[in-house]
Amino acid sequence: MPDLERLDGRVSPAFVAAAFRARIRRWHAVRWFLAVVSAAALASFVDSARDNAAEAQAQWGAAAPVWVTTRSLEAGATLRPGDAAKREIPVLAVPDDAMRTDPTGLRLRVAVGVTEILRLPRLDPFGGGEVAARLPEQALAITLVVEDDIFTIDDRVDIYALSTGTPLSTDGTVVAVNEHRATVAIRRNQMSAVVAELSRGGVAVVLGR
């Protein structure tokens, strides 16, 4: 900055002009610095977003053909033509046990909703009866007399010995109902105790949650 040149105690015009030019130069330097910093930050953000998009596309872009339901179906229903259709689903959304061949003719072990991916464990590959298709793995079913018609399919029930009150099965599932009868699926290792108690004093079927 030039030395002060005072005229009658005032700052000379030359000094004012020089000071103004110096300020302008500093302001331009600051603006260029901010512009460079902003451009670098924007470039880093764009590169990061591009990398994230590429990764997401790699994960979700690839699709695999699987069979999905076209309508809601109850457990035990036989899949008929039109009940399922082949669809392309992102690979990350496809379970390992998804059905990849036409499931027509197979029975459902569980109820399914619309556009649900069909999965092998939920289908009966042997084409058994409607009640058999509802049986869980390693389970047997027995039909028991009940006093009240309060049971529905998929209810969870316990079975107790009437003579002693001892629990014989605590995780049974109702797979069929009829007037004053409920067919209950229980584990194989519990069946002998239930049958034995029926020959003695009978059993009670208790509704649970």
BELZI-V86006 format. One record per pair of residues at least 24 apart in sequence whose C-alpha atoms are under 10 Angstrom apart, sorted by the first residue. I is the first residue (numbers start at 0). J is the second residue. D is the distance in Angstrom with one decimal. If there is no record, write none. Layout:
I | J | D
I | J | D
This chain:
57 | 90 | 9.9
58 | 89 | 8.0
58 | 90 | 7.4
58 | 91 | 6.7
58 | 92 | 9.9
59 | 88 | 9.0
59 | 89 | 5.3
59 | 90 | 6.5
59 | 91 | 6.5
59 | 92 | 8.4
60 | 88 | 9.5
60 | 89 | 6.5
60 | 90 | 8.0
60 | 91 | 9.4
61 | 87 | 9.2
61 | 88 | 8.3
61 | 89 | 5.8
61 | 90 | 5.9
61 | 91 | 8.6
62 | 86 | 9.3
62 | 87 | 5.6
62 | 88 | 5.1
62 | 89 | 4.2
62 | 90 | 5.0
62 | 91 | 8.4
62 | 92 | 9.1
62 | 93 | 8.8
63 | 87 | 5.3
63 | 88 | 5.4
63 | 89 | 6.3
63 | 90 | 5.7
63 | 91 | 9.3
63 | 92 | 9.4
63 | 93 | 7.6
63 | 99 | 9.1
64 | 88 | 6.3
64 | 89 | 9.0
64 | 90 | 9.0
64 | 93 | 9.0
64 | 97 | 9.5
64 | 98 | 9.1
64 | 99 | 6.7
64 | 100 | 9.3
65 | 93 | 7.8
65 | 94 | 9.7
65 | 97 | 6.5
65 | 98 | 5.9
65 | 99 | 4.9
65 | 100 | 7.7
65 | 101 | 9.2
65 | 116 | 7.1
65 | 117 | 7.9
65 | 118 | 9.4
66 | 97 | 7.6
66 | 98 | 5.7
66 | 99 | 6.1
66 | 100 | 7.2
66 | 101 | 7.2
66 | 102 | 7.7
66 | 114 | 8.9
66 | 115 | 8.5
66 | 116 | 6.1
66 | 117 | 5.9
66 | 118 | 8.6
67 | 97 | 9.1
67 | 98 | 8.3
67 | 99 | 9.6
67 | 102 | 9.6
67 | 111 | 9.8
67 | 112 | 9.5
67 | 113 | 7.9
67 | 114 | 5.2
67 | 115 | 5.2
67 | 116 | 4.3
67 | 117 | 5.4
67 | 118 | 9.0
68 | 111 | 7.7
68 | 112 | 7.1
68 | 113 | 5.5
68 | 114 | 4.7
68 | 115 | 5.4
68 | 116 | 6.7
68 | 117 | 6.9
69 | 111 | 10.0
69 | 112 | 8.3
69 | 113 | 5.4
69 | 114 | 5.5
69 | 115 | 8.1
69 | 116 | 10.0
70 | 111 | 8.3
70 | 112 | 6.4
70 | 113 | 4.4
70 | 114 | 7.0
70 | 115 | 8.8
71 | 110 | 7.6
71 | 111 | 5.6
71 | 112 | 4.3
71 | 113 | 4.9
71 | 114 | 8.4
71 | 115 | 8.7
72 | 107 | 8.2
72 | 109 | 8.6
72 | 110 | 5.7
72 | 111 | 5.4
72 | 112 | 6.5
72 | 113 | 8.2
73 | 106 | 9.8
73 | 107 | 7.5
73 | 108 | 8.7
73 | 109 | 6.8
73 | 110 | 4.3
73 | 111 | 6.6
73 | 112 | 8.8
73 | 133 | 9.9
74 | 106 | 7.9
74 | 107 | 5.3
74 | 108 | 5.3
74 | 109 | 4.2
74 | 110 | 4.2
74 | 111 | 7.5
74 | 121 | 9.2
74 | 122 | 9.5
74 | 129 | 8.0
74 | 130 | 8.7
74 | 132 | 7.6
74 | 133 | 6.1
74 | 134 | 9.8
74 | 152 | 8.9
74 | 153 | 9.0
74 | 174 | 9.0
75 | 105 | 9.4
75 | 106 | 5.6
75 | 107 | 4.9
75 | 108 | 5.6
75 | 109 | 6.9
75 | 110 | 7.8
75 | 122 | 9.1
75 | 123 | 8.8
75 | 127 | 9.2
75 | 128 | 7.7
75 | 129 | 4.4
75 | 130 | 6.2
75 | 131 | 7.7
75 | 132 | 5.3
75 | 133 | 5.6
75 | 134 | 9.3
75 | 174 | 9.1
76 | 104 | 9.6
76 | 105 | 8.4
76 | 106 | 5.5
76 | 107 | 5.6
76 | 108 | 8.2
76 | 109 | 8.8
76 | 110 | 8.4
76 | 111 | 10.0
76 | 122 | 9.9
76 | 128 | 9.4
76 | 129 | 6.5
76 | 130 | 9.5
76 | 132 | 8.4
76 | 133 | 9.3
77 | 102 | 9.4
77 | 103 | 7.7
77 | 104 | 5.9
77 | 105 | 5.6
77 | 106 | 4.3
77 | 107 | 6.5
77 | 108 | 9.7
77 | 122 | 9.4
77 | 123 | 9.4
77 | 126 | 8.3
77 | 127 | 9.7
77 | 128 | 9.2
77 | 129 | 7.8
77 | 132 | 9.3
78 | 102 | 6.8
78 | 103 | 5.0
78 | 104 | 5.3
78 | 105 | 5.6
78 | 106 | 6.1
78 | 107 | 7.4
78 | 122 | 9.5
79 | 103 | 5.3
79 | 104 | 6.1
79 | 105 | 8.3
79 | 106 | 9.4
80 | 104 | 8.3
82 | 113 | 9.5
82 | 114 | 10.0
83 | 113 | 9.4
83 | 114 | 8.4
83 | 115 | 9.3
83 | 116 | 9.2
83 | 117 | 8.4
84 | 114 | 8.8
84 | 116 | 9.8
84 | 117 | 10.0
85 | 116 | 9.7
86 | 114 | 9.4
86 | 116 | 9.3
88 | 116 | 9.4
92 | 116 | 9.7
93 | 118 | 9.8
94 | 118 | 7.9
95 | 119 | 9.5
96 | 120 | 7.5
96 | 121 | 9.7
97 | 121 | 9.9
98 | 122 | 9.2
105 | 132 | 9.2
106 | 130 | 9.9
106 | 131 | 9.4
106 | 132 | 6.1
106 | 133 | 8.7
107 | 132 | 6.3
107 | 133 | 7.3
108 | 132 | 4.9
108 | 133 | 4.4
108 | 134 | 6.9
108 | 135 | 7.7
108 | 136 | 9.9
109 | 133 | 6.4
109 | 134 | 9.1
109 | 135 | 9.3
109 | 153 | 9.1
110 | 153 | 9.7
129 | 174 | 9.3
129 | 175 | 9.2
130 | 173 | 9.9
130 | 174 | 6.1
130 | 175 | 6.5
130 | 182 | 8.8
130 | 184 | 9.8
131 | 174 | 8.3
131 | 175 | 9.7
131 | 184 | 9.5
132 | 174 | 9.2
133 | 172 | 9.4
133 | 173 | 9.2
133 | 174 | 6.1
133 | 175 | 8.9
133 | 184 | 8.7
134 | 172 | 8.5
134 | 173 | 9.3
134 | 174 | 7.1
134 | 183 | 9.1
134 | 184 | 6.3
134 | 185 | 8.7
134 | 186 | 10.0
135 | 171 | 9.9
135 | 172 | 8.7
135 | 174 | 9.7
135 | 184 | 7.5
135 | 185 | 8.6
135 | 186 | 8.7
136 | 184 | 10.0
136 | 186 | 8.7
136 | 187 | 9.8
137 | 184 | 9.7
137 | 185 | 8.6
137 | 186 | 6.3
137 | 187 | 6.3
137 | 188 | 9.2
138 | 171 | 9.2
138 | 172 | 9.8
138 | 183 | 9.7
138 | 184 | 6.0
138 | 185 | 5.4
138 | 186 | 4.5
138 | 187 | 5.3
138 | 188 | 8.8
138 | 189 | 9.3
138 | 190 | 9.1
139 | 171 | 9.8
139 | 183 | 8.2
139 | 184 | 5.4
139 | 185 | 5.6
139 | 186 | 6.2
139 | 187 | 5.7
139 | 188 | 9.3
139 | 189 | 9.2
139 | 190 | 7.4
140 | 171 | 9.1
140 | 172 | 8.9
140 | 173 | 8.8
140 | 174 | 7.9
140 | 175 | 9.5
140 | 181 | 9.9
140 | 182 | 6.3
140 | 183 | 5.2
140 | 184 | 4.1
140 | 185 | 6.2
140 | 186 | 8.6
140 | 187 | 8.9
140 | 190 | 8.5
141 | 173 | 9.6
141 | 174 | 9.6
141 | 175 | 9.9
141 | 181 | 8.3
141 | 182 | 5.4
141 | 183 | 5.4
141 | 184 | 6.6
141 | 185 | 8.0
141 | 190 | 8.3
141 | 193 | 9.1
141 | 194 | 8.9
142 | 173 | 9.5
142 | 174 | 9.6
142 | 175 | 8.5
142 | 176 | 8.7
142 | 177 | 9.5
142 | 180 | 6.5
142 | 181 | 5.6
142 | 182 | 4.0
142 | 183 | 6.2
142 | 184 | 8.9
143 | 176 | 9.7
143 | 179 | 8.5
143 | 180 | 5.6
143 | 181 | 5.5
143 | 182 | 6.1
143 | 183 | 7.5
143 | 197 | 9.4
143 | 201 | 9.5
143 | 202 | 8.3
143 | 203 | 8.7
143 | 204 | 7.9
144 | 177 | 9.5
144 | 178 | 9.0
144 | 179 | 5.8
144 | 180 | 4.6
144 | 181 | 6.5
144 | 182 | 8.8
144 | 201 | 9.6
144 | 202 | 8.9
144 | 203 | 8.6
144 | 204 | 8.5
145 | 176 | 10.0
145 | 177 | 9.8
145 | 178 | 8.7
145 | 179 | 5.0
145 | 180 | 5.4
145 | 181 | 6.7
145 | 182 | 10.0
145 | 202 | 9.4
145 | 203 | 7.6
145 | 204 | 6.9
145 | 205 | 9.4
146 | 178 | 9.4
146 | 179 | 5.9
146 | 180 | 8.2
146 | 203 | 9.3
146 | 204 | 9.3
147 | 178 | 8.9
147 | 179 | 6.3
147 | 180 | 8.8
148 | 176 | 8.4
148 | 177 | 8.1
148 | 178 | 6.7
148 | 179 | 5.7
148 | 180 | 7.7
148 | 181 | 8.5
149 | 176 | 9.5
149 | 179 | 9.0
149 | 181 | 9.5
149 | 206 | 8.4
150 | 174 | 9.9
150 | 175 | 9.0
150 | 176 | 7.0
150 | 177 | 9.3
150 | 179 | 9.4
150 | 180 | 8.9
150 | 181 | 7.0
150 | 182 | 9.7
150 | 204 | 9.7
150 | 205 | 9.5
150 | 206 | 7.5
151 | 175 | 7.4
151 | 176 | 6.4
151 | 177 | 9.4
151 | 181 | 8.3
151 | 182 | 10.0
152 | 176 | 6.8
152 | 181 | 8.9
152 | 182 | 9.0
152 | 183 | 9.2
153 | 183 | 9.3
153 | 184 | 9.8
154 | 183 | 9.2
154 | 206 | 7.3
154 | 207 | 7.5
154 | 208 | 7.6
155 | 183 | 9.0
155 | 184 | 9.6
155 | 205 | 8.7
155 | 206 | 6.4
155 | 207 | 5.3
155 | 208 | 5.8
156 | 183 | 8.0
156 | 184 | 9.4
156 | 185 | 9.5
156 | 203 | 9.9
156 | 204 | 6.5
156 | 205 | 5.4
156 | 206 | 4.6
156 | 207 | 5.0
156 | 208 | 7.6
157 | 183 | 9.5
157 | 185 | 9.4
157 | 203 | 8.2
157 | 204 | 5.9
157 | 205 | 5.1
157 | 206 | 6.5
157 | 207 | 6.7
157 | 208 | 9.7
158 | 183 | 9.3
158 | 185 | 9.4
158 | 193 | 7.9
158 | 202 | 6.5
158 | 203 | 5.6
158 | 204 | 4.8
158 | 205 | 6.1
158 | 206 | 9.0
159 | 193 | 8.4
159 | 196 | 9.1
159 | 201 | 8.8
159 | 202 | 5.5
159 | 203 | 5.2
159 | 204 | 6.7
159 | 205 | 7.6
160 | 192 | 9.1
160 | 193 | 7.8
160 | 195 | 9.8
160 | 196 | 6.3
160 | 197 | 8.2
160 | 199 | 9.2
160 | 200 | 7.4
160 | 201 | 6.4
160 | 202 | 4.7
160 | 203 | 6.5
160 | 204 | 9.2
161 | 196 | 8.2
161 | 197 | 9.1
161 | 199 | 9.1
161 | 200 | 6.0
161 | 201 | 5.7
161 | 202 | 5.1
161 | 203 | 6.2
161 | 204 | 9.8
162 | 196 | 8.3
162 | 199 | 7.9
162 | 200 | 5.5
162 | 201 | 7.4
162 | 202 | 8.1
162 | 203 | 9.9
163 | 196 | 9.8
163 | 200 | 9.0
163 | 202 | 9.8
164 | 202 | 8.8
164 | 203 | 8.9
165 | 202 | 9.6
166 | 192 | 9.8
166 | 193 | 9.5
166 | 202 | 9.5
166 | 203 | 9.5
167 | 191 | 9.5
167 | 192 | 6.4
167 | 193 | 6.2
167 | 194 | 10.0
167 | 196 | 8.8
167 | 202 | 8.8
167 | 203 | 9.8
168 | 192 | 8.8
168 | 193 | 7.9
168 | 204 | 9.5
169 | 205 | 9.3
169 | 207 | 8.9
170 | 207 | 8.8
170 | 208 | 9.7
171 | 204 | 9.5
171 | 205 | 9.8
171 | 206 | 9.6
171 | 207 | 9.3
172 | 206 | 9.8
172 | 207 | 9.7
173 | 206 | 9.7
